[in-house]
Amino acid sequence: MKSQTAILPLVDLVFLALGAMLACMTQMELISTLPVEVTRIGKGSAVPQHGKIEVLTLTAQGMTLNGKPITENELASKVANKRIVLRAYRGLPTEVTIKVIAKLAESGAEVTIEVKEIDL
């Protein structure tokens, strides 16, 4: 009888942990995301040419649109309703890249993302 009573507290703890997990899962919030098409573009690959494509490069030094420097304030007006390939440096803080993607999405641009291993 002693062996049966020793297992009861363990069973109680397992059910308590399971109940706590279920309670936590029901309290989780859904996070909305930005609709962004993510494509891998590497050496030798080509971007489909369904119209003019603008290249926005995002580095630690700043942003360039087709090789010309651009400020964050000019971004929305220059890329409105265009196809954009966003080339982002992997070492940038995530907030910076997401902020630019959000601005592109707000302007109605169709965005494809390319991540670079080294700074351009």
C-alpha positions in Angstrom: 0.0 0.0 0.0 2.9 2.3 0.6 4.0 2.2 -3.1 0.5 3.3 -4.3 0.3 6.3 -2.0 3.8 7.5 -3.1 2.7 7.9 -6.7 -0.4 9.9 -6.0 1.4 13.2 -5.4 3.3 12.8 -8.7 0.1 12.2 -10.6 -1.4 15.3 -9.0 1.6 17.4 -10.1 1.4 16.1 -13.7 -2.3 17.0 -13.9 -1.6 20.4 -12.3 1.1 21.2 -14.8 -1.1 20.1 -17.7 -3.9 22.3 -16.4 -1.5 25.3 -16.1 -0.3 24.8 -19.7 -3.9 24.6 -21.0 -4.8 27.8 -19.1 -1.8 29.6 -20.5 -2.5 28.5 -24.1 -6.0 29.9 -24.0 -4.7 33.3 -22.9 -2.3 33.7 -25.8 -2.9 36.5 -28.2 -2.8 36.2 -32.0 -0.3 38.5 -33.6 -1.2 40.0 -37.0 1.5 40.0 -39.6 2.4 42.0 -42.7 1.7 40.3 -46.0 5.2 40.1 -47.5 6.3 37.7 -50.2 9.7 36.3 -49.2 11.9 34.9 -51.9 15.4 33.7 -51.9 17.6 35.5 -54.5 21.2 34.3 -54.7 24.0 34.3 -57.2 22.9 33.4 -60.7 19.2 33.7 -59.9 17.0 36.3 -61.5 14.0 38.3 -60.3 10.9 37.7 -62.5 10.5 40.7 -64.8 6.7 41.5 -64.7 7.3 45.2 -65.0 9.9 47.6 -63.7 11.5 46.5 -60.4 13.1 48.9 -58.0 15.9 47.8 -55.7 15.9 49.2 -52.2 19.1 48.5 -50.3 19.1 48.8 -46.6 22.5 48.9 -44.9 24.0 50.2 -41.7 25.0 53.4 -43.6 21.4 54.1 -44.7 19.0 53.3 -47.6 19.5 53.5 -51.4 16.9 53.2 -54.1 18.4 51.9 -57.3 21.8 53.0 -56.0 20.8 56.6 -55.1 20.5 57.6 -51.4 17.0 58.0 -50.1 15.6 59.1 -46.7 12.8 57.4 -44.8 10.5 60.4 -45.4 10.9 60.2 -49.2 10.4 56.4 -49.2 6.6 56.2 -49.4 6.3 58.6 -52.3 9.0 57.1 -54.4 7.9 53.5 -54.1 4.1 53.8 -54.1 2.5 50.9 -56.0 5.8 49.6 -57.4 7.5 46.3 -57.3 10.4 46.5 -54.8 13.2 44.1 -54.0 14.4 44.9 -50.5 18.1 44.0 -50.0 18.7 44.1 -46.3 22.0 43.5 -44.4 21.6 40.6 -41.9 23.4 42.6 -39.1 20.8 45.3 -39.0 18.5 45.4 -36.0 15.2 43.7 -36.8 13.2 46.8 -35.9 14.8 48.8 -38.6 14.0 46.3 -41.3 10.4 45.8 -40.1 9.9 49.5 -40.0 10.9 49.8 -43.6 8.8 46.8 -44.6 5.8 48.4 -42.9 6.4 51.7 -44.8 6.6 49.8 -48.1 3.4 47.9 -47.3 1.6 51.1 -46.4 2.6 52.7 -49.7 1.1 49.8 -51.6 4.4 48.4 -52.9 4.8 44.7 -53.7 7.8 43.6 -51.7 10.3 40.8 -52.1 13.1 40.5 -49.5 16.7 39.5 -50.0 19.0 39.2 -47.0 22.7 39.8 -47.4 25.3 38.1 -45.2 27.8 41.0 -45.5 27.3 44.7 -45.5 27.1 46.3 -48.9 
